[in-house]
């Protein structure tokens, strides 16, 4: 297995007008958010995080923890923070664990 933690990369708050992207290579990954605090907006148009895997994309914002997910049928996933030029929050942190295929 491959495992780790992804954060927004900034403390105590992420900066305004930033894009921060992390891509993880690994299949059948379990993703669990452990903290989440971004500027809230009705349609996540200001500050948001996207999780992309296998052609699917989920977008999250605000202060509620996104749901844990198992990402199947893909060899990688990407997490991207995008923020506008105004309010910032504490950011995010997520843990992941991926199964590495066995060699034959």
HELIX and SHEET records of a PDB file:
SHEET    1   A 4 UNK A   2  UNK A   7  0                                        
SHEET    2   A 4 UNK A  91  UNK A  99 -1                                        
SHEET    3   A 4 UNK A  27  UNK A  37 -1                                        
SHEET    4   A 4 UNK A  69  UNK A  71 -1                                        
SHEET    1   B 4 UNK A  19  UNK A  25  0                                        
SHEET    2   B 4 UNK A  76  UNK A  82 -1                                        
SHEET    3   B 4 UNK A  48  UNK A  53 -1                                        
SHEET    4   B 4 UNK A  56  UNK A  60 -1                                        
END                                                                             
